[in-house]
Amino acid sequence: MRIALITLSILLNMAVLAQKPSKKPNKTSFEQKIQIADKLFKEGKTIEALQSYNIARILAGADNAKHTVVDKRIEAVFKAIEQQKEEAIKNEQKAKLAEATAKKSEIRARIATNNATALYWSAEANKYNPIQSIRLLEKAYTKTNDTNVLQTIKDQINTIFNQSNNHQWREINRFFSFQDFLDSKNEIIKFNRENISKIVINGAFSDTKDSRFVIKGEDFIRTQYSSDGKWVVAYYKDNSCKIFSSSTKTIPSFLKESKRILFASFSNDSKLLVTTDESNLTKVWGVDTGNILDIFEYNNVYEVSFSPKNEWLIIKKYDNGSYTTLILKDLLETRSGLSDIFKINDLEYTLVVRNIQTTNEMKFLGSEKGIKHISFSSDNQWLITIDKINTIKIWNIVTGKLVNFLMKDKNINDAFFSPDGKWIVTTDKSNNIKILELATGEQLGFLMNEKDINKVIFSADSKWLLTKNEKQYRIWEVETGRLHNFLDDEKKMKSVMFSVDSKWLITQDKDKITKVWELGTDKEAEFLKEETNIEDILFSLDGKLLLTKGKMIKIWEIAEKIDYNLFSDEQNINDISFSPDSKWLITRDENLNPKVWSVDKGQQADFLKKEATISGATFSPDSKWLITRDKNLNPKVWSVDKRQQVDFLKEKTTISDATFSPDSKWLVTTDSSDIVKVWLVEKGQQAAFLKEEATITDATFSPDSKWLVTTDTSDIVTVWSVDKGQQVAFLKEEATITDATFSPDSKWLITTDHNQNAKVWSVEKWIMYDFLRQEKKVYHPTFSPNSKLLVTRGDIVGGFFKIWSVENGMLYNFLKDEKNIIDGTFSQDTKWLLTTYYLSRGIAKIWSVEKGIQADFIKDEKNISSVIFSQDSKLLSISTNHQVKTYEIATGKLIQTLWLNKIPTQVDIIDNRYLYVTVGKAIVKTDLQTQQGNLMSYGDGEPLNYKFEEIQAWIKVFGDKYLLPLDEELKKKYGVD
């Protein structure tokens, strides 16, 4: 600093010398300058003082004494400046310290405030319903980092979430057009068979109502929801429309830069969106990605929509009322746009259709002029066209041919398909109705004598048909043509409606008397008999609930038995098993007590109701026979068809076990002395060839029931030909066989001796294959389902796990680096292998047997407790904590995640379609074809049992469906941002 000031002083001297002419020093001038400089220094003007001292130095001339005076004064200035600097540094440090202290205090105060706010919100949350409570607690959780406060909130969320499953959660889009007549003043009373609970609509449904009116202050004339309820299209008076998220009420980001949209429509699965803007551009969007999948330009568009299965896009234009149609090429899978699939000839109304795979042109609509309307059958096999002169034609889309069975019918003025696409209904100008089978063109005869029919409606499953003439409504079974006349006495009928699941019919007369009828039994349900003046009525999407609107809105449970909770009165079901034909179900509770149920009826088998002490039950492979055991393990054999006991075992009170042969013709029984007998079931006779074998302790049939393996008290294994009734000779020299197992096709037999040496035999040739000769200590050898592969194991800890080709003895080596495999299970087609591990519980791997590589789709799954294949090997279900996930094996696509209130104890896929999950006191059934995506089941209705982290994951998936946003009133009350 001092050097800098000296330099500055010299520069000032030079500047002064340069500006002023030299003159003789003047004593008076020197003293005056010193006085002026001293004054400036006292005033703190150090730079000005230095300038004056330097001028005084010049005025001093050669007088050294004066120079000394000036130097001392300049040095004093330098000292003063350095003191000021030091003081400034000290003050700056003090200021920084004070600022840091203030910031720390501010942070501490903010933390304390946030902690207090979080605890306050947490305490207040208990005042509200569980939905609002959890939403408020979620906000509280983000407000604090204090470990104790966070744990308090976690515990509170856990308690509320796990105990409030039964009645508080709300699905936004549960009812069709629910928003059309609900408002926040209505009350809902939910009735069931056991209790009545009253719910005031103050949050859940009022928010749903508000989501219909998307932006307050904007004037729109109508709204349209996507099928999943997540999106709403609002149409405005200025001939435009906007698309909003029904939960956030915001426009999706990928549409924010779009020009004014005139028309918009979602595909039926809500995965695609088509928009037409004011520049005549029509765009197809992928909703999940926000990507434009295709774009094209048409003038005068006034409507856009999708065909039932989203394979066709229909654009309606003002070209003399014609339709223009486009096909979508695997749009969801390829994300590649429409490409070169379908062309539109610019000539008047001419359409050119090209095959998706071959791209050959099919010009079946090429000569059609003035098409104004088209409709597709639900299976996309058939097409109805109506031109501007109302000529109706039916086309086979696959062949491109015109259906000729309508050509003889003149004056047809309307035609429509049944929901399943099997039937077509035509009406002529004289109101004559015809129902024809599309595949054959044959007319169903049951309506031929019906006159003046003016309304025809199919049920959703196309099994029932409603007709109406001027006098009455009638219900018909379509397949049989049978008339169900339960409506004949119903007078003054005003409206009739099928339920979504086609199980119920709702009727209402002009006096507003409403009735619910069960289709098939034709019986009226009791629960609406006391209800009067019902103005409106509505089914839920799943057909299980009925909403009525009169003076108040009420929701009714219309079925006592529903698939989603089959056995609500059963206590802690431990596991289930189906009969081979899937018509019967055996449940066992936690004490392993079984019950036999009819799956179709959802009730216990009536012929067993007097059997109060059943301890076991097993069906024969053909489901025609049933074995039950009482508490003393005494078995009974029942004919399922006759619903009665077979009497040949009635006197055999010492039988402890009984099993059927694979062809159900033979029954193997074991008595209390462990002696085995084989019986011919139909005749109730013991197998003659074994009568002398008094010491048999085990008997097992080959899968084709042609061979029988027996073990006697000396552990000698014998193989018998059942047809010949004699022992197979070639194994007689194998004196030390301890086990013998047939392949599923019964062509191969593997035997092991007391030293665990294994041998493989061809049953057709009765010769041994020696590829296992070098293998030592083979445990539990098993065949693959197609009998082409053999699995051998070493001891369970660190032992080998090998796969062999049975025919050529080749060893598959893709498992050579896999350690500690505890088990391996093949899919039924043997294309896939599941491996589980001894030291890695909860880990499972899926392998492609053909490629010898691990499949990717469950690599990241942890805590796997069970894995099952469907019988057709197309589906795979895994259990992980509270979830059951089902994958499509070929693609690795996750098609369904079922969330459960408890950890399931058993999972099965039945008929390659239905997922049955045993959980707590209930069996949950879902349809894997129709119920895909994320599903929530409360199972047995007991409290949930989720951990906090699982709840967070649950909310991430279901929050906008079940937990509505925190309402504005509570946000304002508690200052929630």
Residue, then its C-alpha position, 0 to 999 in steps of 0.5 A: m500500500r505504501i509503495a503505491l501511495i509513494t508512486l502516486s505521490i511522484l506521479l502527482n508531482m510530475a503532473v504539477l510540474a507539467q502543468k505549472p511553469s517553474k518559478k522561484p520558491n516563495k516562503t509564504s506559498f510553502e507555509q500556506k500549502i502546508q497549512i492547506a494540506d494539514k487542514l485537508f488531512k484533518e478533514g480526512k481528505t487524504i488524496e487532496a492532502l497528498q497533492s498539497y504536500n507534494i506542491a509544498r515539496i516543490l515550493a520548498g526548492a532546495d531547502n532540506a529542512k522543508h523537505t523533511v517537514v513535508d516527508k514527515r507529514i506525508e508519512a503521517v498520511f500513509k500511517a493514517i491510511e494504513q490504520q483506516k485500512e486495518e480498521a476497515i478490514k476489522n469492520e468487514q470481518k465483524a460485519k461478515l461474522a454478524e451476517a453469518t450469525a444472523k444467517k445461522s439464526e435465520i436458518r435455525a429459526r426457519i428449521a424450527t418454524n418448519n418443524a413446528t409447521a410440520l408437526y402442526w399439520s400432522a396434528e391437524a391431519n387427524k381432523y379430516n378424512p383419510i384422503q385429505s389427511i394423507r395429502l396434508l401429511e405428505k406436505a408436512y413430510t416435505k416441510t422438515n428434515d428433522t429425523n424425529v418429526l419425519q418418523t412421527i409423520k411416517d408412523q401417522i401415514n402408515t396408520i391412516f393408510n393401512q387402516s382406511n382402505n375399506h371406504q375412503w378411497r375414490e376412483i375418479n372415473r368409476f361411473f359413466s358420465f358421473q359428472d353430468f349430475l353430481d355436485s357438492k350438495n349431493e349426498i351419497i348413501k352406500f348400501n350393502r347387505e350388512n350396514i349402511s354408511k352415509i358419505v357427504i360429497n365434500g371432497a372427492f366427487s366435488d373435485t371430480k366435478d370441478s375437473r370437468f370445468v377445467i379453467k374457470g372463466e373460460d366459456f366452453i360448451r361441452t367436454q369429453y373424457s378419455s376412457d381412463g379418465k386422465w384427460v378431458v377435451a373441452y370445446y369452446k364457443d369460438n370453435s376451438c378445443k383444449i386438452f387438459s389433464s383431469s388431475t392437474k388441470t393443465i395442458p400437456s406440454f407437448l401441445k403448448e406450442s400447437k396452433r389453435i386446435l379445432f377437433a381432438s379425440f383419444s383412442n379407446d385405450s387412451k394411448l393415442l390422441v388425434t388433433t386437427d388444427e386451424s392450419n388443416l394439419t391432422k396429427v396423431w400423438g403418442v400420449d405417453t411420449g408426446n411424440i408426433l406419430d404421423i401428420f397429414e393435411y386435409n381441408n374442411v375436417y369437422e370430426v376425428s375419431f378412432s375405430p373400436k380397436n384403434e386400428w383405423l382413424i376416421i376423419k370426417k370432412y365437408d366433402n359432400g358429407s363423405y368419410t375419409t379413412l386411414i389405417l394405423k400400422d402397429l402404431l403403439e408398437t413401432r412408433s413409426g407413423l402411418s408410412d406407406i399403408f393407406k392412400i387416399n385418391d384425391l378424386e371424388y370419394t375414391l379410397v385405395v386400401r393396401n394390405i398391411q403386410t404385403t402392401n398389395e392394394m385392395k380397391f374394394l372401396g375404390s368405386e364407392k361414391g359419396i360415402k357419408h358414414i362407416s362403422f366397424s365391427s368390434d373384431n375389425q373384420w367387417l365394415i358397414t358403409i352408407d352413401k349419400i343416397n342411403t345405400i347400405k353395404i357390408w364389406n369383409i375387410v380381410t378379403g375386401k369383398l362385398v357381402n352379397f346376402l343383403m343384396k336381395d333386401k331392398n329398402i334397408n334404412d339402417a344396419f349395425f353390428s352386435p358388440d361381439g361382431k358375430w351378428i348384424v341387425t338390419t331394419d327396413k322402412s316398414n320396421n322389419i328387423k332381421i338378425l343375420e350371422l355375418a360368417t354365414g349370412e343366415q338369418l336368426g328365425f326368432l324375430m321373423n314373426e315379431k311385428d313393428i319392432n322399433k328398438v333393438i339393443f344387444s347386451a355388452d356380451s351379445k348374449w341378450l337382445l332387447t326388442k321394443n314395439e309399441k306395446q312392450y319390451r322383450i328379452w331374448e337369448v340370441e344363441t337359442g332364440r329363447l324368449h324370457n317373458f318376465l317383462d310381459d306384466e311390466k306396463k308403462m315401461k319408459s326405459v330399459m338398460f343392461s348392466v355393463d357386465s350383462k348380468w342385470l337389467i334395469t327397468q323403469d316405468k312412467d311412475k318412476i318405479t325402478k326394478v333390477w332383474e337378474l338375467g338368466t334367472d329372470k328374478e327381480a332383486e329385492f333392494l330397490k322395492e322401497e325406492t320411489n321417484i328415481e329420476d336417473i340410474l347408472f351402473s358402475l364401469d365394473g357392473k358391481l355398483l348401481l347409482t340411483k338419483g332421486k331426492m338423494i343419490k345412492i350407491w347400491e351393491i347389486a351382487e352378493k358374490i363378486d369375483y374380486n372377493l370370492f370368499s369374504d366370509e372365509q377365515n384366513i385362506n392359506d391356499i387354493s387348488f382347482s380341479p383340472d377342468s377349473k370348475w371346482l375350487i378347493t380352499r384350505d384355511e390356516n388350520l388346513n381345513p378344506k372346502v370344495w366350491s363350485v366356481d360357477k356358482g361361487q358356493q360350496a359343493d352341495f353334496l358335501k355339506k354333511e361332511a363336516t370333518i373333511s381334512g383333505a380333498t383331491f380331484s381325479p385328473d378328469s375331474k369326474w371323481l373326488i377323494t375326501r378324507d375325514k379327521n381320521l384320514n378315512p377316504k371317500v370316493w365321490s362321483v362328481d357327475k352323480r354327486q354321490q359317494v362310490d361305495f367300494l371303499k366304504e368298509k376300508t376304514t384303515i386307508s390313510d391315502a388315495t391317489f388317482s392314475p393320470d387317466s383316472k381309471w385307477l386308484v392307489t390306496t395306502d392303509s395304516s400299515d403302509i400297504v398299497k393297493v391298486w383299484l379299477v375305479e369304475k368296477g371298484q375292483q382291486a388290480a388282479f396282477l398285484k393281489e399277490e404283492a402284499t408288501i408294496t409300500d408305494a405305487t406310481f403310474s407313468p403319465d400315460s397310465k400304461w406303466l406302474v412303478t412299485t416299491d416294496t418293504s425291502d425297497i425293491v423297485t418293480v416296473w409293471s405293464v398295466d395292460k399285460g398285468q406283468q412285470v417288465a423283464f429288463l429291469k430284473e437285474e437292476a437289483t438296487i434301484t431305489d427310485a424310478t421316474f417316467s418322462p411326461d410322454s412316458k417314452w423315457l425312464i430314469t432310475t437311481d440306485h442306492n449309491q445315487n448312480a442314475k441311468v436313462w432308459s428308452v421305454e420303447k426299446w428298453i435299452m439304456y443310454d449311458f450319457l450319465r455314466q460319469e455323473k456321480k451322486v445324482y439327486h432328484p433327476t427330472f424331465s422337462p415337460n416336453s420330455k426332451l430335456l433332463v435336469t440333474r442335481g448335485d447336493i443342495v449346497g454348491g452342487f451342480f445343476k445340469i441340463w441334458s438332451v435326452e435323445n443325444g446326451m448333449l450337455y447344455n452349458f449356459l448354467k456352468d457359471e451359476k452357483n448355488i441353484i436350489d431349483g429349476t422349473f421349465s415352462q410347459d413348452t420347455k422354452w424357458l427355465l426358471t432358476t432360484y438360488y440357495l444363498s440369494r433368497g428373493i432372486a430368480k432368473i429366467w433363461s431362454v433354453e434355445k438361446g442359452i441366455q438370461a431374459d432381462f425382464i425380471k433382472d431388477e426384481k427383488n424379494i421374489s417369493s414365488v414365480i409361476f408360468s401359465q399353462d400355455s407358457k405365454l405368461l409369467s407371474i411373480s410375487t414381490n411383497h404386496q405385489v403380483k406382477t404378470y409379464e408377457i414372456a415372449t416380449g418381457k412386457l409387464i402387462q399387470t401389477l396387482w397391489l394387495n392389502k397383504i402379502p399373498t400366500q399363493v398365486d395361480i394362473i388358470d385357463n391361461r387367463y385368470l389370475y387367482v391370488t390367495v391373500g388373507k381371508a380372500i381369493v382375488k381373481t383378475d382377468l389378465q386379458t381385460q384387467q391390465g395395468n396397475l390394479m388395486s385390490y383390498g382383498d379380504g377388506e382387512p386393514l392394509n399392511y404396507k411400509f412407508e416406502e411401499i406407501q410412497a410407491w403406491i401413491k406414485v402409481f395410484g395417487d391421482k386415481y384414489l387420493l385426490p389433491l388437497d383442496e384449496e380450502l385446506k391449503k388456504k387454512y394451513g398456508v400450504d403452498 
